[in-house]
Amino acid sequence: MSGVARRWLAFLLAVLVFALLHEGAHVVMGLLFGEFEAFHVRPFGLEVTFRTTVAQRSGLRWALISGVSNVATVLLGYGLLWGATRLATLEQPWLRGVAFYLTTLCLLLDPLNLSIGPFIYGGDANGIAVGLNISRHIVQGMALGVLLVNRELVARQVLPRYGVSIVNPLLKPWLPGKPLAG
């Protein structure tokens, strides 16, 4: 298998693991609260539907149903970052690639989903806000803070540990100081 094919396979596997973890957490929380209705594979991605309509949702359970998945993926990202020194030296290149992509996705995707996503498609931030009875903008602002911190972690720690160099300014360190040595 070529290096390019191996990288794509690793990336797609990481996306699949991320999506199953994120949506699976919605399913588990929905089941715990008796709200789970169905799991769908749509052209735009995976979707979990619930019994209560969006307009009728309120209470802490909706913050949990909507938010636990985001917390779970970000915590997995921190765990993978903690183990990155060991993961980055795995002998199997495809497995090392999965670890790299999964770490990056877990640290960035859900904070992006909660901070920028609501401007485009609504999503989990609305459920968290409704469940906590706060403005969606508070959820977005907090998620943006996590996104910016995690972006810096990816730029300073994840990329160097995996020996990845990148020219994209979005993934270059923005704060002063030296990135972690690979």
TIGU-797656 format. One line per 5 residues: number of its first residue (from 1); their letters; for each residue x, y, z of N, C-alpha, C. Coordinates in Angstrom, 2 decimals. Layout:
NUM> A> X:Y:Z:X:Y:Z:X:Y:Z  ...
! end
This chain:
1> MSGVA> 0.86:-1.18:0.00:0.00:0.00:0.00:0.90:1.24:0.00  0.56:2.20:-0.83:1.37:3.42:-0.92:1.22:4.27:0.33  2.19:5.16:0.52:2.16:6.06:1.68:0.93:6.94:1.69  0.53:7.42:0.51:-0.65:8.29:0.42:-1.91:7.50:0.79  -2.03:6.29:0.27:-3.20:5.46:0.58:-3.24:5.13:2.07
6> RRWLA> -2.07:4.85:2.65:-1.99:4.54:4.08:-2.43:5.74:4.92  -2.00:6.94:4.51:-2.40:8.16:5.25:-3.90:8.38:5.16  -4.48:8.18:3.97:-5.92:8.35:3.81:-6.68:7.32:4.63  -6.20:6.09:4.62:-6.85:5.05:5.41:-6.80:5.39:6.90  -5.65:5.85:7.36:-5.51:6.25:8.77:-6.45:7.40:9.09
11> FLLAV> -6.53:8.39:8.21:-7.41:9.53:8.43:-8.87:9.09:8.48  -9.29:8.28:7.51:-10.68:7.84:7.47:-11.04:6.98:8.68  -10.11:6.15:9.12:-10.36:5.35:10.32:-10.48:6.25:11.56  -9.64:7.27:11.65:-9.73:8.21:12.77:-11.06:8.96:12.75  -11.51:9.37:11.56:-12.81:10.06:11.44:-13.92:9.12:11.88
16> LVFAL> -13.86:7.86:11.47:-14.88:6.89:11.85:-14.91:6.69:13.37  -13.75:6.52:13.98:-13.68:6.35:15.44:-14.24:7.58:16.14  -13.84:8.77:15.68:-14.34:10.01:16.27:-15.86:10.08:16.16  -16.39:9.84:14.96:-17.84:9.95:14.74:-18.60:8.94:15.59  -18.10:7.72:15.66:-18.78:6.70:16.46:-18.74:7.04:17.95
21> LHEGA> -17.63:7.57:18.42:-17.54:7.98:19.82:-18.50:9.14:20.10  -18.46:10.16:19.26:-19.30:11.34:19.47:-20.79:10.96:19.41  -21.19:10.32:18.32:-22.61:9.98:18.17:-23.01:8.88:19.14  -22.08:7.96:19.44:-22.37:6.91:20.41:-22.66:7.48:21.79  -21.96:8.54:22.16:-22.23:9.19:23.45:-23.62:9.81:23.47
26> HVVMG> -24.05:10.37:22.33:-25.43:10.88:22.24:-26.42:9.73:22.43  -26.14:8.59:21.80:-27.03:7.42:21.92:-27.10:6.97:23.38  -25.95:6.82:24.02:-25.92:6.35:25.42:-26.69:7.31:26.32  -26.44:8.60:26.18:-27.14:9.58:27.02:-28.63:9.58:26.71  -28.98:9.48:25.43:-30.39:9.41:25.06:-31.08:8.19:25.66
31> LLFGE> -30.39:7.06:25.65:-30.94:5.85:26.27:-31.10:6.01:27.78  -30.10:6.62:28.42:-30.18:6.82:29.88:-31.38:7.66:30.28  -31.73:8.63:29.43:-32.85:9.52:29.74:-34.14:9.12:29.02  -34.15:7.97:28.36:-35.35:7.52:27.65:-35.71:8.39:26.46  -34.75:9.05:25.87:-35.01:9.96:24.76:-34.55:9.44:23.40
36> FEAFH> -33.73:8.40:23.38:-33.19:7.91:22.10:-34.32:7.40:21.22  -34.30:7.85:19.96:-35.29:7.38:18.99:-34.64:6.54:17.90  -33.60:7.09:17.23:-32.99:6.37:16.11:-31.60:6.90:15.83  -30.83:6.06:15.14:-29.50:6.42:14.67:-29.55:6.35:13.15  -29.18:7.44:12.48:-29.27:7.51:11.02:-27.90:7.75:10.41
41> VRPFG> -27.69:7.14:9.25:-26.53:7.46:8.42:-27.08:8.28:7.27  -26.72:9.56:7.26:-27.22:10.50:6.26:-26.09:10.86:5.29  -26.43:11.43:4.14:-25.36:11.86:3.20:-24.39:12.85:3.84  -24.85:13.65:4.78:-24.00:14.65:5.43:-23.32:14.11:6.68  -23.60:12.87:7.07:-22.95:12.29:8.24:-23.90:11.47:9.09
46> LEVTF> -23.45:11.17:10.28:-24.24:10.38:11.23:-25.14:11.31:12.03  -26.32:10.81:12.39:-27.27:11.64:13.13:-28.04:10.78:14.12  -28.18:11.29:15.32:-29.01:10.65:16.34:-30.26:11.50:16.50  -31.42:10.85:16.47:-32.66:11.58:16.70:-33.25:11.14:18.04  -34.01:12.07:18.62:-34.56:11.86:19.95:-36.08:12.00:19.92
51> RTTVA> -36.73:11.51:20.95:-38.20:11.50:21.02:-38.79:12.90:21.18  -38.22:13.69:22.05:-38.75:15.02:22.31:-38.34:15.96:21.18  -39.29:16.72:20.67:-38.98:17.66:19.60:-38.08:18.78:20.14  -37.34:19.39:19.25:-36.40:20.45:19.65:-37.12:21.56:20.41  -38.30:21.95:19.96:-39.04:23.04:20.59:-39.47:22.71:22.02
56> QRSGL> -39.61:21.44:22.35:-40.08:21.04:23.68:-38.95:20.69:24.65  -37.73:20.77:24.22:-36.60:20.35:25.06:-36.27:21.41:26.11  -36.05:20.94:27.34:-35.59:21.82:28.41:-35.04:20.95:29.53  -34.25:21.56:30.39:-33.73:20.86:31.55:-32.32:20.35:31.35  -31.71:20.05:32.48:-30.31:19.62:32.51:-30.05:18.39:31.65
61> RWALI> -31.02:17.51:31.53:-30.78:16.30:30.74:-30.43:16.63:29.30  -30.95:17.73:28.77:-30.61:18.09:27.38:-29.21:18.64:27.28  -28.74:19.29:28.33:-27.33:19.71:28.35:-26.44:18.48:28.35  -26.83:17.45:29.09:-26.04:16.22:29.15:-26.13:15.44:27.84  -27.33:15.28:27.32:-27.50:14.56:26.05:-26.70:15.24:24.94
66> SGVSN> -26.73:16.56:24.92:-26.03:17.31:23.88:-24.54:17.47:24.15  -24.15:17.57:25.42:-22.78:17.96:25.74:-21.81:16.86:26.10  -22.29:15.75:26.63:-21.37:14.69:27.06:-20.52:14.19:25.90  -21.09:14.12:24.72:-20.34:13.64:23.55:-19.15:14.55:23.25  -19.36:15.85:23.38:-18.29:16.81:23.13:-17.19:16.71:24.19
71> VATVL> -17.60:16.58:25.44:-16.63:16.44:26.53:-15.85:15.14:26.36  -16.53:14.07:25.98:-15.86:12.77:25.83:-14.78:12.81:24.75  -15.08:13.42:23.62:-14.09:13.46:22.54:-12.90:14.34:22.91  -13.16:15.48:23.54:-12.06:16.36:23.93:-11.20:15.69:25.01  -11.82:15.02:25.96:-11.05:14.30:26.99:-10.22:13.18:26.36
76> LGYGL> -10.78:12.48:25.38:-9.99:11.47:24.67:-8.80:12.14:23.99  -9.02:13.31:23.40:-7.92:14.05:22.78:-6.81:14.37:23.77  -7.18:14.80:24.97:-6.17:15.09:25.99:-5.45:13.81:26.40  -6.18:12.71:26.52:-5.55:11.44:26.85:-4.58:10.99:25.77  -4.97:11.14:24.51:-4.08:10.79:23.41:-2.87:11.72:23.37
81> LWGAT> -3.07:12.99:23.68:-1.96:13.93:23.74:-0.99:13.52:24.85  -1.53:13.12:25.99:-0.71:12.67:27.11:0.15:11.47:26.70  -0.42:10.58:25.88:0.31:9.40:25.43:1.01:9.56:24.09  1.06:10.78:23.57:1.58:11.00:22.22:3.04:10.61:22.05  3.84:10.79:23.07:5.26:10.42:22.95:5.39:8.94:22.63
86> RLATL> 4.61:8.12:23.29:4.63:6.68:23.03:3.92:6.35:21.71  2.76:6.95:21.47:2.00:6.66:20.25:2.76:7.06:18.99  3.51:8.14:19.06:4.25:8.64:17.90:5.41:7.73:17.51  5.74:6.78:18.36:6.84:5.86:18.05:6.34:4.45:17.73  5.04:4.29:17.53:4.52:2.98:17.15:5.18:2.53:15.85
91> EQPWL> 5.45:1.24:15.74:6.14:0.73:14.57:5.26:0.69:13.32  3.96:0.48:13.50:3.05:0.41:12.36:2.68:1.82:11.92  3.11:2.23:10.72:2.83:3.60:10.27:1.34:3.94:10.23  0.49:3.00:9.84:-0.93:3.30:9.73:-1.53:3.54:11.11  -1.06:2.77:12.12:-1.57:2.95:13.48:-1.08:4.27:14.07
96> RGVAF> 0.17:4.61:13.78:0.72:5.91:14.20:-0.10:7.03:13.55  -0.46:6.84:12.28:-1.29:7.83:11.58:-2.67:7.97:12.20  -3.28:6.84:12.55:-4.59:6.89:13.21:-4.48:7.67:14.52  -3.44:7.39:15.30:-3.25:8.09:16.58:-3.08:9.59:16.36  -2.29:9.97:15.37:-2.08:11.39:15.07:-3.39:12.06:14.67
101> YLTTL> -4.08:11.48:13.69:-5.32:12.10:13.22:-6.40:12.11:14.30  -6.52:11.03:15.05:-7.54:10.98:16.09:-7.26:12.00:17.19  -6.01:12.15:17.56:-5.64:13.17:18.56:-6.04:14.55:18.06  -5.67:14.86:16.83:-5.97:16.17:16.25:-7.47:16.40:16.14  -8.19:15.41:15.64:-9.65:15.54:15.50:-10.32:15.73:16.85
106> CLLLD> -9.93:14.94:17.84:-10.56:15.03:19.16:-10.30:16.37:19.83  -9.13:16.93:19.61:-8.82:18.22:20.23:-9.51:19.39:19.53  -9.78:19.25:18.24:-10.27:20.41:17.48:-11.73:20.35:17.02  -12.23:19.18:16.64:-13.53:19.14:15.98:-14.70:19.57:16.85  -14.82:19.01:18.05:-15.98:19.39:18.86:-15.90:20.82:19.38
111> PLNLS> -14.73:21.34:19.77:-14.70:22.77:20.08:-15.09:23.64:18.87  -14.70:23.21:17.68:-15.12:23.92:16.46:-16.62:23.77:16.26  -17.13:22.56:16.47:-18.56:22.28:16.35:-19.39:23.16:17.29  -18.90:23.36:18.50:-19.66:24.14:19.48:-19.47:25.65:19.33  -18.34:26.09:18.79:-18.08:27.53:18.71:-18.52:28.14:17.39
116> IGPFI> -18.17:27.53:16.29:-18.48:28.07:14.96:-19.71:27.41:14.36  -19.89:26.12:14.62:-20.99:25.35:14.06:-22.37:25.97:14.20  -22.72:26.52:15.37:-24.07:27.07:15.53:-24.41:28.19:14.55  -23.42:28.87:14.02:-23.69:29.91:13.03:-24.15:29.30:11.70  -23.83:28.01:11.50:-24.11:27.36:10.23:-25.27:26.38:10.34
121> YGGDA> -25.26:25.54:11.38:-26.23:24.44:11.43:-26.85:24.19:12.79  -26.65:25.03:13.76:-27.22:24.80:15.09:-26.40:23.80:15.85  -26.95:22.63:16.09:-26.19:21.54:16.67:-26.19:21.48:18.19  -25.15:20.86:18.72:-25.06:20.56:20.15:-25.06:21.79:21.04  -24.52:22.90:20.57:-24.46:24.11:21.40:-25.85:24.57:21.80
126> NGIAV> -26.81:24.43:20.91:-28.18:24.81:21.23:-28.75:23.93:22.34  -28.51:22.62:22.26:-28.99:21.70:23.29:-28.37:21.98:24.65  -27.07:22.27:24.64:-26.38:22.59:25.89:-26.95:23.88:26.49  -27.12:24.89:25.65:-27.65:26.18:26.11:-29.06:26.04:26.66  -29.91:25.32:25.95:-31.28:25.10:26.41:-31.27:24.34:27.74
131> GLNIS> -30.44:23.30:27.81:-30.38:22.49:29.02:-29.88:23.25:30.23  -28.96:24.18:30.02:-28.42:24.97:31.13:-29.15:26.30:31.32  -30.10:26.58:30.43:-30.86:27.82:30.46:-29.94:29.05:30.39  -29.00:28.99:29.45:-28.08:30.11:29.22:-28.09:30.45:27.74  -27.49:31.56:27.41:-27.39:31.96:26.01:-26.47:31.01:25.26
136> RHIVQ> -26.84:30.70:24.03:-25.99:29.88:23.17:-24.64:30.53:22.99  -24.59:31.85:23.03:-23.33:32.57:22.82:-22.33:32.31:23.94  -22.82:32.04:25.14:-21.92:31.68:26.24:-21.26:30.34:25.94  -22.05:29.38:25.49:-21.51:28.07:25.11:-20.49:28.24:23.99  -20.85:29.05:23.00:-19.94:29.28:21.87:-18.64:29.95:22.32
141> GMALG> -18.74:30.92:23.20:-17.55:31.62:23.68:-16.62:30.70:24.46  -17.20:29.87:25.32:-16.39:28.92:26.08:-15.73:27.91:25.14  -16.50:27.43:24.17:-15.95:26.46:23.22:-14.86:27.09:22.36  -15.02:28.37:22.03:-13.99:29.06:21.26:-12.69:29.14:22.06  -12.81:29.42:23.36:-11.62:29.43:24.21:-10.92:28.08:24.22
146> VLLVN> -11.70:27.00:24.34:-11.12:25.64:24.31:-10.50:25.37:22.95  -11.17:25.79:21.88:-10.64:25.61:20.53:-9.29:26.29:20.36  -9.18:27.52:20.84:-7.92:28.26:20.69:-6.79:27.62:21.51  -7.10:27.19:22.72:-6.09:26.50:23.54:-5.68:25.19:22.86  -6.66:24.42:22.41:-6.36:23.13:21.79:-5.63:23.29:20.46
151> RELVA> -5.94:24.35:19.72:-5.24:24.62:18.47:-3.76:24.85:18.76  -3.48:25.58:19.83:-2.10:25.83:20.22:-1.43:24.52:20.67  -2.16:23.67:21.38:-1.61:22.36:21.78:-1.26:21.52:20.56  -2.12:21.53:19.56:-1.84:20.79:18.33:-0.59:21.35:17.67  -0.52:22.68:17.55:0.62:23.31:16.88:1.93:23.09:17.64
156> RQVLP> 1.88:23.15:18.95:3.12:23.09:19.75:3.50:21.68:20.20  2.52:20.79:20.32:2.83:19.47:20.87:2.51:18.31:19.94  1.31:18.29:19.39:0.93:17.14:18.56:1.77:17.07:17.29  1.80:18.16:16.52:2.54:18.15:15.26:4.02:17.81:15.47  4.73:18.47:16.40:6.14:18.12:16.60:6.36:16.68:17.06
161> RYGVS> 5.52:16.18:17.94:5.71:14.81:18.44:5.57:13.77:17.33  4.70:14.06:16.38:4.51:13.13:15.27:5.40:13.48:14.07  6.25:14.49:14.22:7.17:14.86:13.15:6.49:15.47:11.95  5.37:16.15:12.17:4.61:16.75:11.08:4.96:18.22:10.99  5.40:18.64:9.81:5.63:20.08:9.59:4.54:20.56:8.64
166> IVNPL> 4.10:21.76:8.87:2.95:22.28:8.13:3.16:23.77:7.87  2.69:24.25:6.73:2.84:25.66:6.40:1.57:26.46:6.66  0.47:25.78:6.90:-0.80:26.45:7.13:-0.72:27.29:8.41  -0.98:28.61:8.32:-0.87:29.47:9.51:-1.88:29.12:10.60  -2.96:28.43:10.25:-3.92:28.04:11.28:-3.35:26.99:12.23
171> LKPWL> -2.32:26.28:11.80:-1.73:25.26:12.66:-0.27:25.54:12.99  0.12:26.79:12.87:1.43:27.24:13.35:1.23:27.84:14.75  2.22:27.75:15.63:2.07:28.39:16.95:1.82:29.88:16.81  0.88:30.39:17.58:0.56:31.82:17.56:1.17:32.54:18.75  1.41:31.82:19.83:1.95:32.44:21.04:3.47:32.35:21.03
176> PGKPL> 4.14:33.29:21.72:5.60:33.23:21.76:6.09:31.99:22.50  7.29:31.60:22.19:7.88:30.42:22.81:8.17:29.37:21.77  8.96:28.41:22.15:9.35:27.36:21.21:8.36:26.19:21.28  8.03:25.62:20.11:7.24:24.39:20.12:8.03:23.27:20.76  7.32:22.26:21.21:7.93:21.09:21.82:8.85:20.42:20.82
181> AG> 10.00:20.03:21.26:10.93:19.31:20.38:10.36:17.93:20.08  10.47:17.51:18.83:9.96:16.20:18.41:10.76:15.12:18.96
! end
